[in-house]
Amino acid sequence: MDYKLFASLTVIVHFLFIVFMISGFLFNFYAVFFKKKLLDYFCIRILHLIGIITVFSLEALGKYCPLTLFENYLHFKARDSFAYEGSFIIHYLEKIIYPDVSPAVIIISTGVLTALTLLIFIFYPPKRKTRKTFSDKIWEEN
């Protein structure tokens, strides 16, 4: 089994998750002020809300992200040192995913993103689209 490859794939998935968390917030923020119709994407907004609450909870409790743990496990199984040996893309993605800043900065910034996301969700809840049944469509035509 190629643990190094799977570790690299895990880094990419982790990075994409972070991009989704940040861009999801920016998407919501943009929609509130410019295009309210975008706030109707129920599934995306629910997934984003669950994700950002999970991230904040893990940060606030001082727990590691499951993707970090999985990546570390794969690196261990591959007998990797964590030095820059592999792909330069993975090297720089890891710098973005694991910035060299105080944990307090990450907790506070994640808390602010979570609070604002919750406020947007409360004041501008997504509308669930109701599906029309076949009989509803027939009655509409008559």
matplotlib code that plots the C-alpha trace (Angstrom):
import matplotlib.pyplot as plt

x = [0.0, 1.4, 0.9, 2.8, 0.4, -2.6, -1.0, -0.6, -4.2, -5.3, -3.4, -5.2, -8.6, -7.8, -6.8, -10.1, -12.1, -10.4, -11.1, -14.8, -15.0, -13.6, -15.3, -18.6, -18.4, -17.5, -20.3, -22.8, -21.5, -21.6, -25.2, -26.5, -25.4, -25.6, -27.6, -30.0, -31.2, -27.8, -28.8, -31.4, -28.8, -30.0, -27.6, -24.5, -25.4, -26.2, -22.9, -21.0, -22.7, -22.0, -18.4, -17.6, -19.2, -17.2, -14.0, -14.6, -15.5, -12.3, -10.2, -11.9, -11.5, -7.9, -8.5, -6.9, -8.8, -9.5, -7.8, -4.6, -4.6, -5.2, -2.5, 0.0, -0.9, -0.3, 3.1, 4.0, 3.1, 5.1, 8.1, 8.2, 10.0, 8.0, 10.8, 10.3, 11.0, 8.0, 6.0, 6.5, 2.7, 2.1, 4.9, 3.2, -0.3, 0.9, 2.3, -1.2, -3.0, -0.6, 0.4, 3.0, 0.7, -0.5, -3.4, -5.3, -5.3, -6.8, -9.4, -10.5, -10.6, -12.5, -14.9, -15.6, -16.3, -18.5, -20.5, -21.0, -22.0, -24.5, -26.0, -26.3, -28.0, -30.4, -31.4, -31.3, -32.3, -32.2, -35.5, -36.1, -37.4, -40.6, -41.0, -44.3, -45.9, -47.5, -51.0, -50.0, -48.9, -52.2, -54.3, -52.2, -53.0, -56.8]
y = [0.0, 3.4, 5.3, 8.3, 8.8, 8.5, 11.0, 13.4, 12.9, 13.5, 16.8, 17.8, 16.8, 18.7, 21.8, 21.6, 21.3, 24.5, 26.3, 25.2, 26.5, 29.9, 30.3, 29.1, 32.0, 34.5, 33.1, 33.6, 37.1, 38.1, 36.7, 38.7, 42.0, 41.4, 38.4, 37.0, 34.3, 32.5, 31.9, 29.3, 26.6, 24.4, 21.4, 23.5, 25.8, 23.0, 21.2, 24.4, 25.1, 21.6, 21.9, 25.2, 24.3, 21.1, 23.0, 25.5, 22.8, 20.9, 24.1, 25.3, 21.9, 21.6, 18.5, 17.6, 17.5, 13.9, 14.6, 15.7, 12.5, 10.4, 12.2, 11.7, 8.0, 7.6, 9.5, 7.2, 4.1, 5.4, 5.9, 9.5, 12.2, 15.4, 17.2, 18.5, 15.4, 14.9, 17.1, 20.9, 21.4, 19.2, 21.0, 24.4, 23.1, 21.8, 25.3, 26.7, 24.0, 24.1, 27.8, 28.8, 31.0, 31.0, 28.6, 31.6, 33.3, 30.3, 29.7, 33.4, 33.6, 30.3, 31.5, 34.7, 32.8, 30.4, 33.2, 35.2, 32.0, 31.2, 34.7, 34.6, 31.2, 32.4, 35.7, 34.4, 30.7, 28.7, 27.8, 24.2, 23.6, 21.5, 18.9, 18.8, 15.5, 14.2, 14.9, 18.5, 19.1, 17.7, 19.9, 23.0, 22.4, 22.3]
z = [0.0, -0.9, 2.3, 1.1, -1.8, 0.5, 2.9, 0.0, -1.0, 2.6, 2.6, -0.6, 0.8, 4.0, 2.0, 0.0, 3.2, 4.5, 1.2, 1.5, 5.1, 4.2, 0.8, 2.3, 4.7, 2.0, -0.2, 2.6, 3.4, -0.3, -0.6, 2.3, 0.9, -2.9, -4.0, -1.4, -3.9, -3.3, 0.3, -0.8, -1.4, 1.5, 1.3, 0.8, 3.7, 6.1, 5.2, 5.7, 9.0, 10.3, 9.1, 10.7, 14.0, 14.0, 13.2, 16.0, 18.5, 17.8, 18.0, 21.2, 22.9, 21.8, 19.8, 16.5, 13.2, 12.2, 8.8, 10.6, 12.7, 9.6, 7.7, 10.5, 10.7, 7.0, 7.2, 10.1, 8.2, 5.2, 7.5, 6.4, 8.1, 8.0, 6.1, 2.6, 0.5, -1.7, -4.0, -3.6, -3.9, -0.8, 1.0, 0.5, 1.1, 4.5, 5.2, 4.6, 6.6, 9.5, 9.8, 12.4, 14.5, 18.0, 18.6, 20.1, 16.7, 15.1, 17.8, 17.7, 13.9, 13.7, 16.5, 14.6, 11.4, 13.2, 15.0, 11.8, 9.9, 12.6, 12.6, 8.8, 9.1, 11.8, 10.1, 6.6, 6.8, 3.6, 2.0, 1.6, -1.9, -1.8, -4.5, -6.2, -6.4, -9.6, -8.2, -7.3, -10.9, -12.2, -9.9, -10.9, -14.6, -13.9]

ax = plt.figure().add_subplot(projection="3d")
ax.plot(x, y, z, "-o")
ax.set_aspect("equal")
plt.show()
